[in-house]
Amino acid sequence: MDTPLRTIAVVGLGTMGTGIAEVLARAGREVIGIDVSEAAARQAVASLEASTARAVRREEITERERRDVLARFRTFGDLRAAADAELVIEVVPETYEIKQQVFRDLDAVVSPAAILATGTNALSVTRLAAESRRPERVLGLHFFNPAPAMKLVEVVSSVLTAPSAVEAVTRLARELGKQPVAVGDRPGFVADGLLFGYLNQAAAMYEANYASREDIDAAMRLGCGLPMGPLALLDLIGVDTARTVLEAMYSASHDRLHAPAPVLGQLSRAGLTGRKSGRGFYTYDAPGGRTVVPDALTPVAGAGAVAGRPVSSVGVAGSGTMASGIAEVFAKAGYAVVLAARGPEKADTARERIATSLERSVAKGRLTAQARDETLARITPAGSLDALAGVDLAVEAVAEDLEVKRELFRTLDKVCKPGAVLATTTSSLPVVAVARVTSRPQDVVGMHFFNPAPAMKLVEVVRTVLTGDEAHATVREVCLAVRKHPVDCGDRAGFIVNALLFPYLNNAVKMVEEHYATPDDIDAAMKLGGGYPMGPFELLDVVGLDVSLAIEKVLHGEFRDPGLAPAPLLEHLVAAGCLGRKTGRGFREYARR
């Protein structure tokens, strides 16, 4: 079929419908905007006038082109205006009843060859298609908000959809300058299917009082490079909208990870739906406002703060990439650093790794030669943990093996002076398990840096039930001194970042395992639709599939949720030795260096 799709009707002129209409009109399509509300139609026209005026000021289009765009957009209050449309895109409220009525009414209006598209992100396209007399002409066309800016479009086929209809709208999406991704019919499709599960877990984490809203959001921004934290994003999307999407997902999957966190229902019922109401997880300056204002939950700087212990010297135990990175961070900040490894050669090698890193910074103009030399001079390599006897803070960064860490902490307990704070960089093991092998569990704390430590701003400060106030305060003060952002969390598997990140990665693997979408399409969907710096399969291959599997096993073992069970495909790839970039093959193949 070679349908040109030159005349397109958009039913529903809210924010999304107006955005889609703008994209179509600016791409040369004749757009018929339909809404039962005259006010909504007027607002849509005004919005297009304003956005095209901005485009003229930015010299993106000429004034004549602007007039042409405006002339191509006409608004009506009746579905009969869609009679000549070759494609109709509905973006009416997200309920089956309303959408099904629209499809039934369109059947009596449009030509038999017209394609009917639903903009739903949560409802079954198949169920909507079944209400049409021509289900083979019905599909999903899911734009992302704001439609003019977001590049992703999910093209959703039901078992009834004709391939020719899919081809036509896919071609249209490309002509609009979008990147279409072909997906099947399941709630949330790809991007929202992965995104809303993650948002739901973040809401549950907050509801459990595991971490503050500010720390959860900061952790995901700084630890994963996301443009927004999950709770701020829920406020932007709308808490009620998120709950509706999750209800649809849960009804289809019965996966507890999709069962809406109770706090979402509580906020929705109270009318605290996010930015649009002026209050959700955060409080805003006005309904529809963007500026967060202080409220009763906003942390007060210094309130009830306990002073930490003075720290002038830091010991780092380990010789790998993480240990070297942490030592570099402390030395750059002016601390005297003892870098202790299993033998002088390993310690010297670790120091050389730091020297190479500093040299790169000098070459890039980020560091002066004098600062490089001063930083290196502060680092003393040592071949034994005995060299840590006089440090004020000892940070271990050895293998992620509980027995290895426990043995190391037994030694630190004997070697380090009284009052020294002992920190573990574990990303998945219980901090209290290493604290209890010492005679001073009150001085043991988790200090989870992210790799590469010199570049990543986040440190998760993990307090066990035995950690003392002074030790906790000491680590927080040190984090600020080395220009890192500390976030507080309790001693449970995954802490904040990994507890939210790895279930999302695992769910992406399940999508591939079920032949729902390809790794390439899923990666594109999350980068273009979710603003992620890397797609899940890119990230899995970088992190290492074996490392990812180990963390997912720890999460599943602690929380015992069936939805957290590692995807069998991930286990099979690890068993086959396909571990990602480090082996040259994971979810993709890589050139050997």
Secondary structure, DSSP 8 states (H G I E B T S, - for coil): ------EEEEE--SHHHHHHHHHHHHTT-EEEEE-S-HHHHHHHHHHHHHHHHHHHHTTSS-HHHHHHHHHTEEEESSGGGGTT-SEEEE---S-HHHHHHHHHHHHTTS-TT-EEEE--SSS-HHHHHTTSS-GGGEEEEEE-SSTTT--EEEEEE-TT--HHHHHHHHHHHHHTT-EEEEEESSTTTTHHHHHHHHHHHHHHHHHTTSS-HHHHHHHHHHHH--SS-HHHHHHHH-HHHHHHHHHHHHHHH--GGGS--HHHHHHHHTT--BGGGTBSSSEESSTT---EE--TTS--TTTT--------EEEEE--SHHHHHHHHHHHHTT-EEEEE-SSHHHHHHHHHHHHHHHHHHHHTTSS-HHHHHHHHHTEEEESSGGGGTT-SEEEE---S-HHHHHHHHHHHHHHS-TT-EEEE--SSS-HHHHHTTSS-GGGEEEEEE-SSTTT--EEEEEE-TT--HHHHHHHHHHHHHTT-EEEEEESSTTTTHHHHHHHHHHHHHHHHHTTSS-HHHHHHHHHHHH--SS-HHHHHHHH-HHHHHHHHHHHHHHH--GGGS--HHHHHHHHTT--BGGGTBSSSB----
